[in-house]
């Protein structure tokens, strides 16, 4: 068990460009979550998957954001036409099943800077 | 509307003393609560949780207390150690929901 991994760890992009992040969850975990965190704030929910099905999306997730988990394993989060307000840490987490204790295992995050 | 609030951005305590971190929530539908700890350059790691059917849960040096009527929970760390210095996030959720709602965190500094 190597934990949740995210790639890349850092991404600098120019406004208007598209970016894609990858998350590899813990192998036996069927739930995968994406959160966004800005400085001084807690993680903010974006979306989550159970296996390959995307079950919930936050209203924060504008139509420029799309997430996939094609085979129920790794997931990608794409941001199109990036804006400076998209600069944040993007955290991925995974969990096993849907029962207590509901703990989520987080990856180290991808820090996005939009210039 | 922030549904989970941690009103103290920071807390400093002496090694060996008790650390008390507080969290308030507004959504009465929340029925499960978690605490996470975060070190710099790492993602949050799960620490301890409590269901709304309990008012206390203990795990070693860490105890979480829940006061449902006040919509308040607290994390007690006894005794505090320098390695406990980190950002602590309170999170709340509904049992059958997927997401957790996080507070903004409290930075704990334990001085040797």
Contacts between the chains, C-beta under 8 A, distances in Angstrom:
chain1	res1	chain2	res2	distance
A	4	B	43	7.2
A	31	B	98	6.8
A	33	B	98	7.1
A	33	B	99	7.0
A	35	B	102	7.9
A	40	B	9	7.8
A	40	B	104	6.5
A	40	B	105	8.0
A	41	B	104	5.0
A	41	B	105	7.8
A	42	B	4	7.6
A	42	B	6	8.0
A	42	B	89	5.2
A	42	B	91	7.7
A	42	B	102	3.3
A	42	B	103	5.3
A	42	B	104	4.9
A	42	B	105	5.5
A	43	B	44	6.9
A	43	B	89	7.3
A	43	B	102	4.9
A	44	B	102	7.3
A	45	B	99	4.0
A	45	B	100	7.1
A	45	B	101	7.0
A	48	B	98	4.3
A	48	B	99	6.2
A	50	B	98	7.4
A	55	B	98	5.7
A	56	B	97	7.8
A	56	B	98	5.2
A	56	B	99	6.4
A	58	B	99	7.7
A	91	B	43	5.7
A	91	B	44	7.7
A	93	B	43	7.3
A	98	B	96	7.4
A	98	B	98	7.9
A	100	B	32	6.8
A	100	B	49	7.5
A	100	B	51	6.6
A	100	B	95	7.8
A	101	B	32	8.0
A	101	B	34	7.5
A	101	B	46	7.9
A	101	B	49	4.6
A	102	B	32	5.8
A	102	B	34	6.7
A	102	B	49	6.8
A	102	B	93	6.2
A	102	B	100	7.3
A	103	B	34	6.6
A	103	B	46	3.9
A	103	B	49	6.6
A	104	B	46	6.9
A	104	B	100	6.8
A	105	B	45	7.9
A	105	B	46	7.2
A	106	B	36	7.8
A	106	B	43	3.0
A	106	B	44	4.9
A	106	B	45	7.0
A	107	B	43	5.2
A	108	B	41	6.8
A	108	B	42	5.7
A	108	B	43	5.3
A	109	B	43	5.7
